[in-house]
Amino acid sequence: MVKRFGTWNLRTVLQAGNMGVIAEGVEQRKMDVATLQEIRWKGKGSIRKEKFTLRYSGNDREGNRGVGFIVSKKVLEFSPISERICTLRFEGKFHNITFVKVHAPTGDTEDEIVDEFYETLQSVCDEIAKHDAIITLGDFNAKLGKEQLYKDVIGRHSLYEVTNNNGLRLVQYATINNFKVLSTWYPRKGIHKGTWKIPGTNDTNQIDHIIFSKGGPQILRMSEHTEERPQTLTPS
């Protein structure tokens, strides 16, 4: 049973030794599942090691995006959708659990590309088994605010006051599917809200999020990991 999970922003896994560094970090934090983005491997597949399996979903070009999972548990199904979306399904105690890993386009991306991403994400969500708990998580490149209008979806504990355009797309996705954004739902100290440290500064952005289906089991323990990249993930 999955009890502890998180999402991790990477720089790359192309350099020698990086996968081992990531796996060691996941093991130290006792995660059953860690979702990864910017793996940058070509194609789709899995790599099995003694203590974990890395499953990845890329495109036909090495060094371009890529998402995946590093897991220590037995899985029911892995579905590589694109270099931005993949899913992983686990057997749960009361319900099966489907993780949907995402890496959304940045805020300066053309509307057509953003539309295509969310249309694909919605179609993936629609195909998930009816009674599964659904956890969508990853880099949404979205800033969520504290607007009263959205409080039933995102709560009141964001790092920001105002939701940006990418945040509005995330809110729309969560609203349509009756999901809650857990990463901004519960109170946390301000220093713990940031999910990505801007290189060369002490400033952080809260752009990675974990979204939970409201009807899912409440037995999971959420672990959201913050990293400065590339420094902590690129071995010297």
Buried (B, 14 or more C-beta within 10 A) or exposed (E): EBEBBBBBBBBBBBBEEBBEBBBEBBBEEEBBBBBBBBBBBBBBBBBEEEEBBBBBBBBEEEEEBBBBBBBBBEBEEBBBBBBBBBBBBBEBEEBBBBBBBBBBBEBEEEEEEBEBBBEBBBEBBEEBEEEBBBBBBBBBBBBBBBBEEBEEBBBBBBBBEEBBEBBBBBBEBBEEBEBBBBBBBEEEEEEEBBBBBEEEEEEBBBBBBBBBBEEBBEBBEBBBBBBBBBEEBBEE
